[in-house]
Amino acid sequence: MTDRFDCEVLVVGAGPTGLLAANLLKRAGVDVRIVEQRSEATRESRAFAVQARTLELLDSIGLAGTFVAQGVRADSVNIHVKGRFRGGLDFTRARADDTPYPFILMIPQSKTEAILAADCAALGVTVERGVTVTGIAQDESGVTTQTAGAGTIRSRFVIGADGSRSVVRREAGLGWDGDMLPQRFLLADCRVEWPLDHDRFRVFLNGPLIGLFLPLDGAKLSRVMATDLSGTFGDEDGSKPAPLDLAEMQAGLAAAIALPVTLSDPVWVTRYRAHHRFTDRYRAGRMFVAGDAAHIHSPAGGQGMNTGLQDAANLAWKLAAMLRGGADDALLDSYDAERRPVGEAVVRSTGKLFAAAAGQAGWKAAIRDRAVSALLPLISRAPPFQKKAFRNASQRAISYRTDRTGKTPGPGDRAPDAKLRDGSVFALLRGYRFALLIFSRTPLDDADAARVAAVRARGIAVGVIAGPQPDEAFSRYNVADRAVLLVRPDGYIAWRSDTLEIEAAASCIP
């Protein structure tokens, strides 16, 4: 094959995962193209919950403020049983002071894609729409992708972010295991008039029925969801659901929430059925899968899109290190080693949560309702419960750590935020790049300052946290006196020393 390439990385699929992958690759200096079969961008809300860990990632590239400005902040998840509020998650009690984003951001997927696409365009990457991948073949030096709409595209690598029916996954020969869940739901984005407010994420349990309310744009637009008991769902695989009108949606929601409700001004109305599936590998040679092409699951917990975005963040810098810095191929293998266990864990955890909330009927549903009514008011008042629940839901608990003997946080752990005399730790880490964090309880002497200057002169980002500083940073990073940490572009720690081994840390950057 010729070694003439049309781009270094071809991203297939312009949903949130593909857009972020293209964005981060471009920021890392990689020549990237992104193609999408759909001729138009997403107009529906679809995935809507953005978790704290994702906002931290968006903060690192300067987009978190735009997202927060266009979304709705949800500080709680209220749970109702037979129409009565019983408790739930209250993020103000979670004491999540290691993140600037102690909430769930509710924002329609259409807005998420629009923000990411606009930022890609500003970087010089435009989505090539109306392009269908018809075949992919890889060899020792690259990948040849045949398309209808863009001809033949030759690249060094391909990322499949093309959803649950991924062509890239199929052409790479990757497995796709799992099941379709039996529960069926009615779903709408519309105006909701009811006796409750429009500010809170709400879950309604009522025997075999479940209802959801998610704030999107005040009283003007909300997402609602309810159990579908019509028996006329449509195709079993969920690809062609039967038509749904707002009257049926309203009746189903009213039955589930046990409250009077009026729906109007629909933007999107459909029936929904969830899958739980995952691939057996995230990499096949020069081909990778991410997001829904690698894992799909129920919407319970709002984890799906966030997991895909973190896939993109994990993979992009590794591809850039291979292409720009000549990193070893084993670094690309670490994408599967780190992200596949996360994807499989999300499939399992959301499955359990979904089954507990929506998979019960008869006496089991009655017992669930009684248990929730009795226990939830008690545990909702317990800060440890709130802290653990939000830590898991926000994806701040995810770690790639393999050695549990060293200090925490250490290699594989997320780098937490902390306030500094001027700014914050996260402000030092912005730019989707490797960064050194140098901690010292006392000011650096001239020799150490010269060593820092020499590293910076090589173009390496260095954040110095020295001298009089709030103790929060030293305690959060478990620093007694001095330490050096190397933080990866995706916000995870790559290396740690509890002495000022500045040059050794810098030498670990691929």
C-alpha positions as CSV (number, residue, x, y, z in Angstrom):
1,M,0.0,0.0,0.0
2,T,1.1,3.6,-0.6
3,D,2.1,5.6,2.5
4,R,0.3,8.7,1.3
5,F,-2.4,9.5,3.8
6,D,-5.5,11.7,3.6
7,C,-5.3,12.2,7.4
8,E,-3.6,10.6,10.4
9,V,-6.8,9.7,12.2
10,L,-10.3,9.2,10.7
11,V,-13.2,9.5,13.2
12,V,-16.4,7.8,12.1
13,G,-19.5,9.3,13.8
14,A,-20.2,12.9,14.8
15,G,-22.1,12.3,18.0
16,P,-20.7,13.7,21.2
17,T,-18.0,11.0,21.5
18,G,-16.7,11.4,17.9
19,L,-16.8,15.2,18.1
20,L,-14.8,15.3,21.3
21,A,-12.3,12.8,19.9
22,A,-11.8,14.9,16.8
23,N,-11.5,18.0,19.0
24,L,-8.9,16.6,21.3
25,L,-6.8,15.1,18.5
26,K,-6.7,18.4,16.7
27,R,-5.7,20.2,19.9
28,A,-2.9,17.6,20.3
29,G,-1.6,18.4,16.8
30,V,-3.0,15.4,14.9
31,D,-4.4,15.7,11.4
32,V,-7.9,14.4,11.8
33,R,-11.1,14.1,9.7
34,I,-14.6,13.3,11.0
35,V,-17.3,11.8,8.8
36,E,-21.0,11.3,9.6
37,Q,-23.7,9.3,7.8
38,R,-26.5,11.7,8.9
39,S,-27.0,14.7,6.7
40,E,-28.1,16.9,9.6
41,A,-27.0,17.3,13.2
42,T,-29.1,15.9,16.1
43,R,-32.2,17.9,16.9
44,E,-33.5,15.9,19.8
45,S,-32.4,16.0,23.5
46,R,-31.5,12.3,23.6
47,A,-28.6,12.1,26.1
48,F,-29.0,15.0,28.5
49,A,-27.0,14.5,31.7
50,V,-23.5,15.8,31.9
51,Q,-21.6,14.6,35.0
52,A,-18.9,16.4,37.0
53,R,-16.0,14.4,35.6
54,T,-17.1,15.3,32.1
55,L,-17.4,19.0,33.1
56,E,-13.9,18.8,34.5
57,L,-12.7,17.5,31.1
58,L,-14.6,20.3,29.3
59,D,-13.0,22.8,31.7
60,S,-9.6,21.7,30.6
61,I,-10.3,22.8,27.1
62,G,-12.2,25.9,28.0
63,L,-15.8,24.7,27.2
64,A,-17.3,24.1,30.6
65,G,-18.5,27.6,31.0
66,T,-20.4,27.4,27.6
67,F,-22.0,24.2,28.6
68,V,-23.1,25.5,32.1
69,A,-24.5,28.7,30.5
70,Q,-26.7,26.7,28.1
71,G,-27.7,23.9,30.5
72,V,-29.7,23.6,33.7
73,R,-28.0,22.8,37.0
74,A,-29.6,19.9,38.9
75,D,-28.5,19.8,42.6
76,S,-30.7,16.9,43.6
77,V,-32.5,13.8,42.4
78,N,-35.9,13.6,44.1
79,I,-37.6,10.2,44.5
80,H,-41.4,9.9,44.8
81,V,-43.4,6.8,45.7
82,K,-47.1,6.8,44.7
83,G,-46.9,10.6,44.2
84,R,-45.3,11.4,47.5
85,F,-41.7,12.7,47.9
86,R,-39.6,10.3,50.0
87,G,-36.0,11.5,49.7
88,G,-33.2,11.0,47.2
89,L,-29.8,12.5,46.3
90,D,-28.9,16.0,47.6
91,F,-25.6,17.0,46.1
92,T,-25.2,19.9,48.6
93,R,-24.7,17.2,51.3
94,A,-22.2,15.2,49.2
95,R,-19.4,17.6,50.2
96,A,-17.8,17.3,46.8
97,D,-15.3,20.1,47.3
98,D,-12.7,18.5,45.1
99,T,-14.6,19.5,41.9
100,P,-15.9,22.9,40.7
101,Y,-19.0,21.1,39.5
102,P,-20.9,19.5,42.4
103,F,-24.1,18.9,40.3
104,I,-25.5,17.2,37.3
105,L,-25.8,19.5,34.2
106,M,-29.0,18.9,32.2
107,I,-28.4,19.9,28.6
108,P,-29.9,18.4,25.4
109,Q,-27.6,16.3,23.3
110,S,-28.4,18.6,20.4
111,K,-26.8,21.5,22.3
112,T,-23.8,19.3,23.3
113,E,-23.2,18.4,19.7
114,A,-23.6,22.0,18.5
115,I,-21.1,23.3,21.1
116,L,-18.5,20.6,20.2
117,A,-19.0,21.0,16.5
118,A,-18.6,24.7,16.6
119,D,-15.4,24.4,18.6
120,C,-14.1,21.8,16.1
121,A,-14.8,24.2,13.3
122,A,-12.9,26.9,15.1
123,L,-10.0,24.5,15.3
124,G,-10.2,23.8,11.6
125,V,-12.1,20.5,11.7
126,T,-15.5,20.4,9.9
127,V,-17.9,17.5,10.1
128,E,-18.2,15.8,6.7
129,R,-21.9,14.9,6.6
130,G,-23.7,12.5,4.3
131,V,-20.8,10.1,4.3
132,T,-21.5,6.4,4.7
133,V,-18.7,4.0,5.4
134,T,-19.1,0.9,3.2
135,G,-15.9,-1.0,3.9
136,I,-12.6,-0.8,6.0
137,A,-9.4,-2.7,5.5
138,Q,-6.2,-2.2,7.5
139,D,-2.6,-3.2,6.8
140,E,0.8,-2.7,8.5
141,S,1.0,1.0,7.8
142,G,-2.6,2.2,7.8
143,V,-6.3,1.9,7.2
144,T,-8.2,2.3,4.0
145,T,-11.8,3.3,4.4
146,Q,-14.3,3.1,1.5
147,T,-17.2,5.5,1.7
148,A,-20.2,6.7,-0.3
149,G,-19.9,10.4,-0.3
150,A,-16.2,11.0,0.3
151,G,-14.5,8.3,-1.8
152,T,-11.6,6.4,-0.4
153,I,-9.9,7.8,2.8
154,R,-6.5,6.6,3.8
155,S,-5.5,7.1,7.4
156,R,-3.1,5.8,10.0
157,F,-5.8,5.0,12.5
158,V,-9.6,4.9,12.6
159,I,-11.9,5.6,15.6
160,G,-15.4,4.1,15.4
161,A,-17.7,6.4,17.3
162,D,-20.6,5.4,15.1
163,G,-23.1,4.1,17.6
164,S,-24.6,0.7,18.6
165,R,-24.8,-0.4,15.0
166,S,-21.1,0.5,14.4
167,V,-19.7,-0.3,11.0
168,V,-16.2,0.1,12.3
169,R,-16.8,-2.4,15.1
170,R,-18.2,-4.9,12.5
171,E,-15.4,-4.4,10.0
172,A,-12.8,-4.7,12.8
173,G,-14.2,-8.1,13.8
174,L,-15.1,-7.1,17.4
175,G,-17.7,-8.9,19.4
176,W,-21.0,-7.4,20.5
177,D,-22.5,-9.3,23.5
178,G,-25.6,-8.5,25.5
179,D,-29.4,-8.3,25.5
180,M,-32.3,-6.1,25.0
181,L,-34.2,-5.2,28.2
182,P,-37.9,-6.2,28.3
183,Q,-39.2,-2.9,29.6
184,R,-40.7,-0.4,27.2
185,F,-41.1,3.3,27.8
186,L,-42.9,6.4,26.5
187,L,-40.7,9.4,26.1
188,A,-41.2,13.1,25.2
189,D,-39.6,16.5,25.3
190,C,-42.4,18.9,25.9
191,R,-44.0,21.5,28.1
192,V,-45.1,20.1,31.5
193,E,-47.8,21.7,33.7
194,W,-48.2,20.1,37.1
195,P,-48.2,21.0,40.8
196,L,-44.4,20.5,41.2
197,D,-41.5,22.8,40.1
198,H,-39.4,22.5,37.0
199,D,-36.0,22.6,38.6
200,R,-35.4,19.1,39.9
201,F,-34.6,15.7,38.5
202,R,-37.4,13.5,39.7
203,V,-38.0,9.7,39.7
204,F,-41.5,8.4,40.4
205,L,-42.2,4.8,41.6
206,N,-45.7,3.4,41.5
207,G,-45.9,-0.3,41.6
208,P,-45.1,-1.7,38.1
209,L,-45.0,1.9,36.7
210,I,-42.0,4.3,36.7
211,G,-41.9,7.9,35.6
212,L,-39.1,10.4,35.1
213,F,-39.0,14.2,34.9
214,L,-35.8,16.0,33.8
215,P,-35.5,19.8,33.6
216,L,-34.2,21.1,30.3
217,D,-35.4,24.7,30.0
218,G,-37.5,25.9,32.9
219,A,-41.2,25.6,32.4
220,K,-40.9,25.7,28.6
221,L,-39.2,22.3,28.0
222,S,-38.8,19.2,30.0
223,R,-38.0,15.5,29.4
224,V,-40.6,13.1,30.6
225,M,-40.6,9.3,30.5
226,A,-43.1,6.6,31.7
227,T,-43.6,2.9,31.4
228,D,-45.3,1.8,28.2
229,L,-48.0,-0.9,28.8
230,S,-49.7,-0.5,25.5
231,G,-48.4,-3.7,24.0
232,T,-47.9,-1.9,20.6
233,F,-44.3,-1.0,20.9
234,G,-43.3,-1.8,17.4
235,D,-40.1,-3.7,16.2
236,E,-38.6,-5.8,18.9
237,D,-35.2,-4.4,18.4
238,G,-36.4,-0.9,19.1
239,S,-35.3,0.4,15.6
240,K,-38.9,1.3,14.4
241,P,-41.1,2.0,17.4
242,A,-44.8,2.4,16.9
243,P,-46.2,6.0,16.6
244,L,-46.8,7.8,19.9
245,D,-49.1,10.8,20.4
246,L,-49.0,13.2,23.3
247,A,-52.3,12.1,24.7
248,E,-51.0,8.6,25.3
249,M,-47.8,10.0,26.7
250,Q,-49.8,12.2,29.1
251,A,-52.0,9.3,30.3
252,G,-49.0,7.1,30.9
253,L,-47.1,9.7,32.8
254,A,-50.1,10.6,34.9
255,A,-50.6,7.0,35.9
256,A,-46.9,6.6,36.9
257,I,-46.5,9.8,38.9
258,A,-50.0,9.7,40.6
259,L,-50.3,13.5,40.1
260,P,-52.3,15.6,37.7
261,V,-50.3,16.6,34.7
262,T,-50.9,18.3,31.3
263,L,-48.4,18.0,28.4
264,S,-48.2,20.3,25.4
265,D,-45.8,21.8,22.8
266,P,-44.0,18.5,22.0
267,V,-40.6,18.7,20.4
268,W,-39.9,15.0,20.4
269,V,-42.2,12.1,21.2
270,T,-41.2,8.4,20.9
271,R,-41.2,5.0,22.4
272,Y,-37.9,3.7,23.9
273,R,-36.4,0.3,24.7
274,A,-32.9,-0.1,26.3
275,H,-30.1,-2.5,25.4
276,H,-27.3,-3.7,27.5
277,R,-24.4,-4.6,25.3
278,F,-20.6,-4.3,25.2
279,T,-17.7,-5.3,22.9
280,D,-15.0,-7.8,23.8
281,R,-12.2,-5.5,22.7
282,Y,-11.8,-1.7,22.2
283,R,-8.9,-2.1,19.8
284,A,-8.2,-4.2,16.7
285,G,-4.8,-3.2,15.3
286,R,-5.2,0.3,13.9
287,M,-9.0,0.4,14.6
288,F,-10.6,1.5,17.8
289,V,-14.2,1.8,19.1
290,A,-15.5,4.3,21.6
291,G,-18.9,5.4,23.1
292,D,-22.0,3.5,22.0
293,A,-19.9,1.6,19.5
294,A,-18.2,0.0,22.5
295,H,-21.0,-0.1,25.2
296,I,-24.7,0.7,25.5
297,H,-26.9,0.4,28.5
298,S,-30.0,1.8,30.2
299,P,-30.2,5.5,30.9
300,A,-30.2,4.8,34.6
301,G,-27.8,7.2,36.4
302,G,-27.0,9.3,33.3
303,Q,-23.7,7.5,32.5
304,G,-23.8,6.6,28.8
305,M,-22.7,9.8,27.0
306,N,-20.2,10.6,29.8
307,T,-18.6,7.2,29.5
308,G,-18.1,7.8,25.8
309,L,-16.6,11.2,26.3
310,Q,-14.1,9.8,28.7
311,D,-13.3,7.1,26.2
312,A,-12.4,9.8,23.7
313,A,-10.3,11.7,26.3
314,N,-8.4,8.5,27.2
315,L,-7.7,7.6,23.6
316,A,-6.9,10.9,21.9
317,W,-3.7,11.8,23.8
318,K,-2.4,8.2,23.4
319,L,-2.8,8.4,19.6
320,A,-1.2,11.8,19.6
321,A,1.7,10.5,21.6
322,M,2.2,7.7,19.1
323,L,1.9,9.9,16.1
324,R,3.8,13.0,17.4
325,G,6.2,11.6,20.0
326,G,6.9,8.0,18.8
327,A,5.4,6.4,21.9
328,D,5.4,2.6,22.1
329,D,2.5,0.7,20.7
330,A,1.8,-0.7,24.2
331,L,0.4,2.8,25.1
332,L,-2.4,2.2,22.6
333,D,-3.1,-1.2,24.2
334,S,-3.7,0.6,27.5
335,Y,-6.8,2.2,26.0
336,D,-8.5,-1.2,26.1
337,A,-7.0,-2.1,29.5
338,E,-8.2,1.1,31.1
339,R,-11.5,1.8,29.5
340,R,-13.1,-1.6,28.8
341,P,-13.4,-2.5,32.5
342,V,-15.0,0.9,33.0
343,G,-17.5,0.3,30.2
344,E,-18.4,-3.2,31.5
345,A,-18.8,-1.9,35.0
346,V,-21.2,0.8,33.8
347,V,-23.2,-1.8,31.9
348,R,-23.5,-3.9,35.1
349,S,-24.2,-1.1,37.5
350,T,-26.8,0.6,35.4
351,G,-28.4,-2.8,34.8
352,K,-28.8,-3.3,38.5
353,L,-30.1,0.2,39.1
354,F,-32.5,-0.1,36.2
355,A,-33.8,-3.5,37.4
356,A,-34.4,-2.3,40.9
357,A,-36.3,0.8,39.7
358,A,-38.1,-0.3,36.5
359,G,-37.9,-4.1,36.4
360,Q,-40.3,-4.9,39.2
361,A,-43.9,-5.9,39.1
362,G,-46.6,-7.5,41.4
363,W,-45.5,-8.2,44.9
364,K,-41.9,-7.3,44.2
365,A,-42.9,-3.8,43.1
366,A,-45.1,-3.4,46.2
367,I,-42.2,-4.5,48.5
368,R,-39.8,-2.1,46.7
369,D,-42.2,0.8,47.2
370,R,-42.7,0.1,50.9
371,A,-38.9,-0.3,51.4
372,V,-38.1,2.9,49.6
373,S,-40.8,4.8,51.5
374,A,-39.4,3.5,54.9
375,L,-35.7,3.7,54.3
376,L,-35.0,6.5,51.9
377,P,-36.0,9.3,54.3
378,L,-33.5,8.0,56.7
379,I,-30.5,7.4,54.5
380,S,-31.1,10.6,52.5
381,R,-30.1,12.6,55.6
382,A,-26.8,10.7,55.9
383,P,-23.8,12.7,54.4
384,P,-21.8,9.5,53.8
385,F,-24.5,8.1,51.7
386,Q,-24.8,11.3,49.7
387,K,-21.0,11.5,49.3
388,K,-20.6,8.0,48.0
389,A,-23.7,8.2,45.7
390,F,-22.5,11.5,44.1
391,R,-18.9,10.3,43.8
392,N,-20.0,7.2,41.8
393,A,-22.6,9.0,39.7
394,S,-20.2,11.9,38.9
395,Q,-17.6,9.4,37.6
396,R,-15.0,10.9,40.0
397,A,-14.5,7.4,41.6
398,I,-13.1,5.9,38.4
399,S,-9.4,5.0,38.7
400,Y,-7.0,3.1,36.5
401,R,-4.7,2.4,39.4
402,T,-3.0,-1.0,39.5
403,D,-0.6,-0.5,42.5
404,R,-2.6,0.1,45.7
405,T,0.5,0.3,48.0
406,G,1.6,3.9,47.3
407,K,0.1,7.2,48.4
408,T,-3.3,8.4,47.2
409,P,-3.7,10.0,44.8
410,G,-1.1,8.2,42.8
411,P,-0.6,6.8,39.3
412,G,-3.9,5.9,37.7
413,D,-6.0,8.1,40.1
414,R,-7.9,11.2,39.1
415,A,-6.2,14.5,39.9
416,P,-8.6,16.4,42.2
417,D,-9.1,20.1,42.3
418,A,-8.1,22.3,45.2
419,K,-8.1,26.1,45.9
420,L,-4.8,27.9,45.7
421,R,-3.7,31.4,46.8
422,D,-4.2,32.5,43.2
423,G,-6.6,30.2,41.3
424,S,-6.9,26.5,41.6
425,V,-5.1,23.2,40.7
426,F,-7.4,22.7,37.7
427,A,-6.4,26.1,36.3
428,L,-2.8,24.8,36.3
429,L,-3.9,21.7,34.3
430,R,-5.8,23.3,31.5
431,G,-4.9,22.7,27.9
432,Y,-5.4,18.9,27.4
433,R,-1.6,18.3,27.8
434,F,0.8,16.7,30.2
435,A,1.5,19.0,33.2
436,L,3.9,18.8,36.2
437,L,2.5,19.7,39.6
438,I,5.3,20.7,42.0
439,F,4.4,20.9,45.7
440,S,6.6,22.4,48.3
441,R,5.6,23.7,51.8
442,T,8.4,26.2,51.5
443,P,9.3,28.5,48.6
444,L,11.6,27.0,46.0
445,D,15.2,28.0,46.3
446,D,17.2,29.3,43.4
447,A,18.5,25.9,42.3
448,D,15.0,24.3,42.2
449,A,13.6,27.4,40.5
450,A,16.3,27.0,37.8
451,R,15.3,23.3,37.3
452,V,11.7,24.4,36.9
453,A,12.7,27.0,34.3
454,A,14.7,24.5,32.4
455,V,11.7,22.1,32.1
456,R,9.4,24.9,31.1
457,A,11.9,26.0,28.4
458,R,11.3,22.5,26.8
459,G,7.7,23.5,26.4
460,I,6.4,21.4,29.3
461,A,3.6,22.8,31.4
462,V,4.6,23.2,35.1
463,G,2.4,24.3,38.0
464,V,4.2,25.3,41.1
465,I,2.3,25.1,44.4
466,A,4.9,26.4,46.9
467,G,5.2,28.5,50.0
468,P,2.2,30.0,51.7
469,Q,-0.8,28.2,50.2
470,P,-4.2,27.0,51.5
471,D,-3.6,23.6,53.2
472,E,-6.4,22.2,51.1
473,A,-4.1,21.5,48.2
474,F,-1.4,19.7,50.3
475,S,-3.9,17.6,52.2
476,R,-5.9,16.7,49.1
477,Y,-2.8,15.5,47.3
478,N,-1.5,13.9,50.5
479,V,1.8,15.9,50.5
480,A,3.7,16.2,53.8
481,D,6.5,18.4,52.6
482,R,7.4,18.1,48.9
483,A,6.1,16.1,45.9
484,V,6.1,16.1,42.1
485,L,3.1,14.7,40.1
486,L,2.8,14.2,36.4
487,V,-0.8,14.6,35.3
488,R,-2.0,13.2,31.9
489,P,-4.0,15.2,29.4
490,D,-7.2,13.4,30.5
491,G,-6.8,14.4,34.1
492,Y,-5.3,11.2,35.6
493,I,-2.0,11.0,37.4
494,A,0.8,9.3,35.4
495,W,3.7,9.5,37.9
496,R,4.4,10.6,41.5
497,S,7.4,11.2,43.7
498,D,7.5,12.6,47.2
499,T,10.8,14.4,46.5
500,L,11.5,17.0,43.9
501,E,12.4,14.6,41.0
502,I,11.5,17.2,38.4
503,E,13.6,15.9,35.6
504,A,12.6,12.3,36.2
505,A,8.9,13.3,36.0
506,A,9.4,15.2,32.8
507,S,11.2,12.3,31.2
508,C,8.1,10.1,31.6
509,I,6.1,12.3,29.1
510,P,5.8,10.2,25.9
